Amino acid sequence: MATSILSERKVFADRIGRIEVSQTMAVAAEAAKLKAAGVSLMDFGAGEPHFPTPRHIKDAAIAAIEANFTRYTVVPGIPELRKAIVERHACDFGSDYAIDETIFTSGEKLALFNAVQVLVEHGDEVILPVPYWVSFKDIIQYAGGTVVYLETEEAESFRITAEAIERLITPKTKAIILNSPSNPAGNVIDAADLERIVHVAHERGIYLILDECYVYLNYETQPGSGPVSAGKFAWAKEHMIVLGSLSKTYAMTGWRAGYALGPKKVIANLSKLQSQSTSNATSFVQKGAIAALAGSQECVSEFRAEFKLLRDYILAALKTIPEVTCTVPAGAFYVYPNVSAYIGRGGIKSATELATRLLHEGHVVSVPGEAFGTPHHIRLSYPVTRETIDEGVRRMKGFLLGL
Ligand SMILES: Cc1ncc(COP(=O)(O)O)c(C=O)c1O
């Protein structure tokens, strides 16, 4: 009988056993249960802007629907959109990509997932700096790759250097994933370090996958100098894949809008893979994305200015909690306080236990550092109101001091 044959056979492929549910999503699910039960939570879990999507972007998508722009499009995105992607990047960062060197995807996460799928094979090593965004590790492992962790020092603001990367390179190194500004610690790779890293990778034929999700949320650049993208090092283009997201830059997380920029043959393979999975990203989202990329960029600077104020606000609030320390994040919209002083108190043995009890007893949502590869931190996402910061930090302080 079919059922007995099935029960003797393994049901799930090995690859699905190599990954875990994204811990940020798991935290969100747990928090949602408490909210549904009527608990008032101070939520620092979700990594998304608290602003609505700007009017002109919404209008463009609505107009597209009204004009019945609701059918399949070409897989990598309509040419007008790919033109807007490469022009925006060239204008802001001095890169030089052609239209067939970019693909639009249903969120940057998909561009990353597919890039790793087309490049990484069983046995390949991928260098990943710690702390890392949760999905990098699982996406590498899903492809069969081995993650080689690059440890960094909190006292040096988690600095990533070419020398440290070089020490980890072996004949099996296929790629290096960098995320600057980073999720969760907000550390930024400085321009000189970045250029040296690009040299190291390019000279050895190693692919640099550059996650630029937060590239516009960089608070430490000098006026006039602006944020830096490795995309400007056109001489190394052959070995670089730049990944971009509209999610955080334009408050479009739910739209699922991202892209990859890279050498033509890599983009052709990403397009081939996408043609066998999602096909094109949603047609009218593409029209919204054109409005975002080609339209006024005022919203980007407004968002950035407000995030910077919120960063300073939450850092000041955290200072009121004894023995909690926090590096100043140079970018993105997270703070990554070190809570090690409280691990070991009140029966708490790990950051995961601390975050779980903080949620259930203090009613504050955070993500434990284990999700990002460091066991002494929690991540707080700060695109929230100042009232939420005040009340959330007050609750956190009460909970920690009560341990
Ligand atoms: C570092 C990093 N890369 C990529 C993404 C995913 O972006 P998208 O919403 O475009 O898939 C996120 C989202 O949190 C992120 O933090």
The ligand as a Tripos MOL2 file, in Angstrom:
@<TRIPOS>MOLECULE
LIG
   16    16     1     0     0
SMALL
NO_CHARGES

@<TRIPOS>ATOM
      1 C1         20.7930   42.3140    5.8380 C.3       1 LIG1
      2 C2         19.5100   42.0850    5.1430 C.ar      1 LIG1
      3 N1         19.5140   41.6900    3.8540 N.ar      1 LIG1
      4 C3         18.3790   41.4650    3.1780 C.ar      1 LIG1
      5 C4         17.1470   41.6340    3.7930 C.ar      1 LIG1
      6 C5         15.9060   41.3140    3.0250 C.3       1 LIG1
      7 O1         15.4270   42.3750    2.3050 O.3       1 LIG1
      8 P1         14.1100   42.2070    1.4300 P.3       1 LIG1
      9 O2         12.9480   42.6750    2.2590 O.co2     1 LIG1
     10 O3         14.3390   43.0610    0.2190 O.co2     1 LIG1
     11 O4         13.9810   40.7740    1.0520 O.co2     1 LIG1
     12 C6         17.0850   42.0310    5.1290 C.ar      1 LIG1
     13 C7         15.7930   42.1600    5.8060 C.2       1 LIG1
     14 O5         15.6750   42.2440    7.0060 O.2       1 LIG1
     15 C8         18.2930   42.2730    5.8090 C.ar      1 LIG1
     16 O6         18.2980   42.6820    7.0880 O.3       1 LIG1
@<TRIPOS>BOND
     1     1     2 1
     2     2     3 ar
     3     2    15 ar
     4     3     4 ar
     5     4     5 ar
     6     5     6 1
     7     5    12 ar
     8     6     7 1
     9     7     8 1
    10     8     9 2
    11     8    10 1
    12     8    11 1
    13    12    13 1
    14    12    15 ar
    15    13    14 2
    16    15    16 1
@<TRIPOS>SUBSTRUCTURE
     1 LIG1         1 GROUP 0 **** ****
